[in-house]
Amino acid sequence: MMPHKFHLFFIFLLISLCACGQLDKETNIHFEKATKLFNNKEYESALIYVDKVIEKYPTDYFSWTLKGRILFNLRKDAEALKALDKAIELNPKYYEAYGHRAVLCSSIGKCSQNQIINDFDMALIGKPNDTKLIERKAYYLYKSGLFIQCIEECNKIFKFEPNNYYGFMLRAPAYKKLGKNELALKDYNQAIDINPKENFAYAERGLFFTEQEKYDEAVKDFDKSLELISKKNNDPDFLILKAYDLNNRGFAYFKLGNAEKALIDMNTSLELLSTNSYAYKNRALVYLSKREKNKGCADLQKALELGYTQKYGDEVEVLIKKYCK
């Protein structure tokens, strides 16, 4: 099995920006065009217009913030960070910019942990009830291994939104990491009750059942997740999730002793996501169980080439030494 990618569910903050009457009429039109183009994901064009605003009003921190967001979406991370730094330098009490910088830094792995947490806290001074922002902070804390703090932030979410789906989906894995499996399962179940048409909780509960060696229950959850994903109109992000679910269901089938179903799922998974080193490792296990050493060792080598060790540990290297030398 392999973990899901939580970042697919936590988007870059969508905080609306306004010129707030600080710009002349023509420049305000440029700002509005930049904002509209940004919302339409036309980032290159948006950058042209926001630069026109900054050229005339270099101290407009709203525009520097928007520029940072545009550059982030253009994957120009260093330039995006400089733009957000500039916005905060121009107005240290513009709390929204801290939120964007926190999300940027936590997404690209820049800045210190203390700065990122402080930026989230500064942003929440301006919007203490912003559950989306608290979700992002909780997610960062989870990624950082600060599971108790993650749970505390999730509990804050529930004070404002008792049925917040993503709050439960963040708290559940944190409980799991702390060995509180009953609480984790309770949260997964609660999330499914809140939104039974969202695939994420089924997929994550499927992983939970796999870890508990309850493979029949895991297969049922992956079935449900895949059923829901099939209704997403081939959205690229959901096709990636489909690849993960197929790989994970294939592993559950493998543990249930059904190698043929396992191979069907893993082959389809790799057709959708050929860079998934974990799926190659899992398929290698199936081949080795069928005494197809050449195929198994080829998959293990492919997993190694795709960086399995750096991402997940030395399991593949151990298997190669055991079966392929």
ABEGO torsion letter per residue (X at the ends): XBBBBAAAABBBBBBBBBAGGABBAAAAAAAAAAAAAAAAGBAAAAAAAAAAAAAABAABAAAAAAAAAAAAAAGBAAAAAAAAAAAAAABAABAAAAAAAAAAAAAAGBEBAAAAAAAAAAAAAABAABAAAAAAAAAAAAAAGBAAAAAAAAAAAAAABAABAAAAAAAAAAAAAAGBAAAAAAAAAAAAAABAABAAAAAAAAAAAAAAGBAAAAAAAAAAAAAAAAAAGGBAAAAAAAAAAAAAAAAAAAAAGBAAAAAAAAAAAAAABAABAAAAAAAAAAAAAAGBAAAAAAAAAAAAAAGAAAAAEAAAAAAAAAAAX
